Amino acid sequence: MKNPADNTEIEALIKKIVTETVLNLKIAGLMNNNRNTAIEKTEYLLNNYNEFKKGYTESGISKKYIEIIENAIKEIKTDEYFDIIPMRYFEKQSREKVAEHFDVSVTTITRHQRELIERLSVLIF
């Protein structure tokens, strides 16, 4: 039989972790009274990925975001249009340039980019 004090300690630890996580998300602008959609938040993370990496610290919030982003990206890496993500968000290339790379229309790139972001947002949030 478990000691009731053990449950109290576990509950206190869970509450502390949840509170810290919510605070970190609010500070980063990723949790603002549900004003931003998961897709908008995902694009924010991708657009700022290089900055997070520059400010990388072992105990900092950037490390968490880098890990979250990289784990989600691994999940979609086999997609035929995966290269849209690094080209658009990390290399800041235009849709036109990306369309040339894939030899497809800008509309096709826009559609696949949206689909990839939707998949990433489910994995991240």
Accessible surface in RSA format (square Angstrom, percent):
REM  Atomic radii and reference values for relative SASA: ProtOr
REM  Chains: A
REM  Algorithm: Lee & Richards
REM  Probe-radius: 1.40
REM  Slices: 20
REM RES _ NUM      All-atoms   Total-Side   Main-Chain    Non-polar    All polar
REM                ABS   REL    ABS   REL    ABS   REL    ABS   REL    ABS   REL
RES MET A   1   243.04 125.9 151.85 100.5  91.19 217.1 134.13 114.0 108.91 144.3
RES LYS A   2   153.48  74.9 136.21  83.6  17.27  41.1  90.16  81.1  63.32  67.4
RES ASN A   3    81.29  56.1  73.82  71.3   7.48  18.0  23.20  55.8  58.09  56.2
RES PRO A   4   102.53  74.7  98.07  89.4   4.46  16.2 100.96  83.4   1.56   9.7
RES ALA A   5    50.48  46.4  42.40  65.4   8.07  18.4  48.20  67.9   2.27   6.0
RES ASP A   6    65.58  45.9  64.41  64.1   1.17   2.8  14.42  33.9  51.16  51.0
RES ASN A   7    68.23  47.1  66.92  64.7   1.31   3.2  14.69  35.4  53.54  51.8
RES THR A   8    89.14  63.4  87.58  88.8   1.56   3.7  62.91  84.5  26.24  39.7
RES GLU A   9   118.44  68.0 109.98  83.2   8.46  20.1  45.11  87.3  73.34  59.9
RES ILE A  10    90.94  51.7  89.93  67.0   1.01   2.4  90.93  65.5   0.01   0.0
RES GLU A  11   115.54  66.3 109.98  83.2   5.56  13.2  40.86  79.0  74.68  61.0
RES ALA A  12    59.97  55.1  47.83  73.8  12.14  27.6  54.68  77.0   5.29  14.0
RES LEU A  13   102.22  56.9  98.11  70.2   4.12  10.3 101.60  71.4   0.62   1.7
RES ILE A  14    97.14  55.3  96.26  71.7   0.88   2.1  97.14  69.9   0.00   0.0
RES LYS A  15   151.24  73.8 146.17  89.7   5.07  12.1  94.22  84.8  57.02  60.7
RES LYS A  16   121.30  59.2 114.25  70.1   7.06  16.8  64.91  58.4  56.39  60.1
RES ILE A  17    91.56  52.1  90.90  67.7   0.66   1.6  91.36  65.8   0.19   0.5
RES VAL A  18    82.92  54.6  80.87  73.2   2.06   5.0  82.92  72.1   0.00   0.0
RES THR A  19    80.14  57.0  74.70  75.7   5.44  13.0  64.64  86.8  15.50  23.4
RES GLU A  20    83.32  47.8  82.03  62.1   1.29   3.1  34.03  65.8  49.28  40.2
RES THR A  21    65.88  46.9  64.40  65.3   1.48   3.5  49.97  67.1  15.91  24.0
RES VAL A  22    43.57  28.7  43.57  39.4   0.00   0.0  43.57  37.9   0.00   0.0
RES LEU A  23    99.09  55.2  97.50  69.8   1.60   4.0  98.81  69.4   0.28   0.8
RES ASN A  24    38.68  26.7  38.68  37.4   0.00   0.0   5.14  12.4  33.54  32.4
RES LEU A  25    46.64  26.0  46.64  33.4   0.00   0.0  46.64  32.8   0.00   0.0
RES LYS A  26   105.71  51.6  94.11  57.7  11.60  27.6  42.13  37.9  63.58  67.7
RES ILE A  27   125.94  71.7  93.90  70.0  32.04  77.2 101.77  73.3  24.17  65.6
RES ALA A  28    18.95  17.4   5.26   8.1  13.70  31.2  15.58  21.9   3.38   8.9
RES GLY A  29    27.95  34.5   0.00   N/A  27.95  34.5  20.08  55.1   7.86  17.6
RES LEU A  30     3.42   1.9   1.37   1.0   2.05   5.1   1.37   1.0   2.05   5.5
RES MET A  31    66.40  34.4  65.00  43.0   1.41   3.3  61.25  52.1   5.15   6.8
RES ASN A  32    47.89  33.0  44.74  43.2   3.15   7.6   4.93  11.9  42.97  41.5
RES ASN A  33   122.68  84.6  94.33  91.2  28.35  68.3  32.72  78.7  89.96  87.0
RES ASN A  34   136.15  93.9 110.96 107.2  25.19  60.6  26.76  64.4 109.38 105.7
RES ARG A  35   172.39  72.4 141.43  72.1  30.97  73.7  69.26  94.7 103.13  62.5
RES ASN A  36    53.21  36.7  47.60  46.0   5.61  13.5   1.31   3.1  51.90  50.2
RES THR A  37    79.07  56.2  71.09  72.1   7.98  19.0  76.14 102.3   2.93   4.4
RES ALA A  38    42.38  39.0  33.91  52.3   8.47  19.3  34.51  48.6   7.88  20.9
RES ILE A  39    62.92  35.8  62.81  46.8   0.12   0.3  62.81  45.2   0.12   0.3
RES GLU A  40    88.06  50.6  80.51  60.9   7.55  18.0  34.73  67.2  53.33  43.5
RES LYS A  41    26.09  12.7  24.76  15.2   1.34   3.2   2.04   1.8  24.05  25.6
RES THR A  42     0.00   0.0   0.00   0.0   0.00   0.0   0.00   0.0   0.00   0.0
RES GLU A  43    54.44  31.3  54.44  41.2   0.00   0.0   8.56  16.6  45.88  37.5
RES TYR A  44    89.82  41.9  84.60  48.1   5.22  13.6  61.93  46.5  27.89  34.4
RES LEU A  45     1.81   1.0   1.81   1.3   0.00   0.0   1.81   1.3   0.00   0.0
RES LEU A  46     0.54   0.3   0.19   0.1   0.34   0.9   0.19   0.1   0.34   0.9
RES ASN A  47    67.29  46.4  56.73  54.8  10.55  25.4  15.09  36.3  52.20  50.5
RES ASN A  48    39.78  27.4  39.78  38.4   0.00   0.0   2.21   5.3  37.57  36.3
RES TYR A  49    20.12   9.4  20.12  11.4   0.00   0.0  10.56   7.9   9.56  11.8
RES ASN A  50    57.98  40.0  55.53  53.7   2.46   5.9  21.28  51.2  36.70  35.5
RES GLU A  51    99.90  57.4  92.39  69.9   7.51  17.9  41.59  80.5  58.31  47.6
RES PHE A  52    25.08  12.5  24.26  15.0   0.82   2.1  25.08  15.2   0.00   0.0
RES LYS A  53    99.66  48.6  86.81  53.3  12.85  30.6  48.53  43.7  51.13  54.5
RES LYS A  54   160.99  78.5 121.33  74.4  39.66  94.4  88.46  79.6  72.53  77.3
RES GLY A  55    42.21  52.1   0.00   N/A  42.21  52.1  33.76  92.6   8.46  18.9
RES TYR A  56    99.04  46.2  79.74  45.4  19.30  50.2  59.95  45.0  39.10  48.2
RES THR A  57    71.76  51.0  66.53  67.4   5.24  12.5  66.95  89.9   4.82   7.3
RES GLU A  58   122.37  70.3 109.18  82.6  13.19  31.4  65.40 126.5  56.97  46.5
RES SER A  59   111.18  93.9  78.18 104.3  33.00  76.0  53.08 113.0  58.09  81.4
RES GLY A  60    20.98  25.9   0.00   N/A  20.98  25.9  19.83  54.4   1.15   2.6
RES ILE A  61    54.93  31.3  46.21  34.4   8.72  21.0  47.71  34.4   7.22  19.6
RES SER A  62    15.91  13.4  15.60  20.8   0.31   0.7   0.84   1.8  15.07  21.1
RES LYS A  63    58.40  28.5  58.40  35.8   0.00   0.0  18.64  16.8  39.76  42.4
RES LYS A  64   101.85  49.7 100.14  61.4   1.71   4.1  71.52  64.4  30.33  32.3
RES TYR A  65     7.36   3.4   7.36   4.2   0.00   0.0   6.84   5.1   0.53   0.6
RES ILE A  66     9.72   5.5   9.72   7.2   0.00   0.0   9.72   7.0   0.00   0.0
RES GLU A  67    82.02  47.1  79.89  60.4   2.13   5.1  32.79  63.4  49.23  40.2
RES ILE A  68    68.21  38.8  63.12  47.0   5.10  12.3  66.67  48.0   1.55   4.2
RES ILE A  69     0.27   0.2   0.21   0.2   0.06   0.2   0.21   0.1   0.06   0.2
RES GLU A  70    56.66  32.5  55.23  41.8   1.43   3.4  19.69  38.1  36.97  30.2
RES ASN A  71    85.99  59.3  83.06  80.3   2.94   7.1  26.05  62.7  59.95  57.9
RES ALA A  72     4.64   4.3   1.51   2.3   3.13   7.1   3.99   5.6   0.65   1.7
RES ILE A  73    15.28   8.7  15.28  11.4   0.00   0.0  15.28  11.0   0.00   0.0
RES LYS A  74   136.32  66.5 119.66  73.4  16.66  39.7  72.49  65.2  63.83  68.0
RES GLU A  75   114.33  65.6  92.72  70.2  21.61  51.4  17.20  33.3  97.13  79.3
RES ILE A  76     0.92   0.5   0.92   0.7   0.00   0.0   0.92   0.7   0.00   0.0
RES LYS A  77   119.63  58.4 105.72  64.9  13.91  33.1  61.90  55.7  57.73  61.5
RES THR A  78   133.87  95.2 101.48 102.9  32.39  77.2  84.73 113.8  49.14  74.3
RES ASP A  79    43.22  30.3  27.67  27.5  15.55  36.8   9.84  23.2  33.38  33.3
RES GLU A  80   143.73  82.5 113.12  85.6  30.61  72.9  53.27 103.0  90.46  73.9
RES TYR A  81    27.02  12.6  27.02  15.4   0.00   0.0   7.84   5.9  19.18  23.6
RES PHE A  82    21.78  10.9  21.66  13.4   0.13   0.3  21.66  13.1   0.13   0.4
RES ASP A  83    65.32  45.8  64.42  64.1   0.90   2.1   7.62  17.9  57.69  57.5
RES ILE A  84     0.00   0.0   0.00   0.0   0.00   0.0   0.00   0.0   0.00   0.0
RES ILE A  85     0.03   0.0   0.03   0.0   0.00   0.0   0.03   0.0   0.00   0.0
RES PRO A  86    27.19  19.8  27.19  24.8   0.00   0.0  27.19  22.5   0.00   0.0
RES MET A  87    18.66   9.7  18.66  12.3   0.00   0.0  16.88  14.4   1.78   2.4
RES ARG A  88    58.11  24.4  51.40  26.2   6.71  16.0   1.05   1.4  57.06  34.6
RES TYR A  89     9.52   4.4   8.82   5.0   0.70   1.8   8.74   6.6   0.78   1.0
RES PHE A  90    40.79  20.4  30.14  18.7  10.65  27.7  30.14  18.3  10.65  30.5
RES GLU A  91    98.77  56.7  71.59  54.2  27.18  64.7  39.05  75.5  59.72  48.8
RES LYS A  92   118.17  57.6  90.38  55.5  27.79  66.2  88.72  79.9  29.45  31.4
RES GLN A  93    45.96  25.7  40.31  29.5   5.65  13.5  18.49  39.4  27.47  20.8
RES SER A  94    52.55  44.4  42.22  56.3  10.34  23.8  39.44  84.0  13.11  18.4
RES ARG A  95    98.30  41.3  96.11  49.0   2.19   5.2   2.28   3.1  96.02  58.2
RES GLU A  96    98.90  56.8  96.78  73.2   2.12   5.1  52.48 101.5  46.42  37.9
RES LYS A  97   114.36  55.8 111.98  68.7   2.38   5.7  60.02  54.0  54.34  57.9
RES VAL A  98     0.00   0.0   0.00   0.0   0.00   0.0   0.00   0.0   0.00   0.0
RES ALA A  99     5.69   5.2   5.46   8.4   0.23   0.5   5.58   7.9   0.11   0.3
RES GLU A 100   130.40  74.9 106.59  80.6  23.81  56.7  49.17  95.1  81.23  66.3
RES HIS A 101   108.29  59.2  75.05  52.2  33.24  85.0  57.10  58.9  51.18  59.6
RES PHE A 102    43.15  21.6  22.30  13.8  20.85  54.2  27.04  16.4  16.11  46.1
RES ASP A 103   130.81  91.6 109.70 109.2  21.11  49.9  29.11  68.5 101.70 101.4
RES VAL A 104    48.86  32.1  26.66  24.1  22.19  53.5  38.21  33.2  10.65  28.9
RES SER A 105    61.76  52.2  47.00  62.7  14.75  34.0  51.10 108.8  10.66  14.9
RES VAL A 106    53.43  35.2  50.33  45.6   3.10   7.5  50.33  43.7   3.10   8.4
RES THR A 107    99.91  71.1  95.57  96.9   4.33  10.3  62.61  84.1  37.29  56.4
RES THR A 108    24.29  17.3  24.29  24.6   0.00   0.0   6.53   8.8  17.76  26.8
RES ILE A 109     0.00   0.0   0.00   0.0   0.00   0.0   0.00   0.0   0.00   0.0
RES THR A 110    48.62  34.6  47.54  48.2   1.08   2.6  44.45  59.7   4.17   6.3
RES ARG A 111    97.01  40.7  96.38  49.1   0.63   1.5  37.18  50.8  59.82  36.3
RES HIS A 112    35.58  19.4  35.36  24.6   0.21   0.5  24.86  25.6  10.72  12.5
RES GLN A 113    18.66  10.4  18.66  13.6   0.00   0.0   5.01  10.7  13.66  10.4
RES ARG A 114   121.27  50.9 116.06  59.2   5.21  12.4  54.25  74.1  67.02  40.6
RES GLU A 115    69.73  40.0  68.34  51.7   1.39   3.3  28.82  55.8  40.91  33.4
RES LEU A 116     2.95   1.6   2.95   2.1   0.00   0.0   2.95   2.1   0.00   0.0
RES ILE A 117     1.85   1.1   1.85   1.4   0.00   0.0   1.85   1.3   0.00   0.0
RES GLU A 118    71.21  40.9  70.22  53.1   0.99   2.4  22.11  42.8  49.10  40.1
RES ARG A 119   103.11  43.3  97.79  49.9   5.31  12.7  51.66  70.6  51.45  31.2
RES LEU A 120     0.24   0.1   0.24   0.2   0.00   0.0   0.24   0.2   0.00   0.0
RES SER A 121     7.91   6.7   6.63   8.8   1.28   2.9   0.23   0.5   7.67  10.8
RES VAL A 122   120.86  79.5 101.13  91.6  19.73  47.5 107.41  93.3  13.45  36.5
RES LEU A 123    83.56  46.5  51.28  36.7  32.28  81.1  54.40  38.2  29.15  78.5
RES ILE A 124    23.61  13.4   2.12   1.6  21.49  51.8   2.59   1.9  21.02  57.0
RES PHE A 125    98.73  49.4  37.14  23.0  61.59 160.3  55.60  33.7  43.13 123.4
END  Absolute sums over single chains surface
CHAIN  1 A     8466.7       7308.7       1158.0       4719.2       3747.5
END  Absolute sums over all chains
TOTAL          8466.7       7308.7       1158.0       4719.2       3747.5
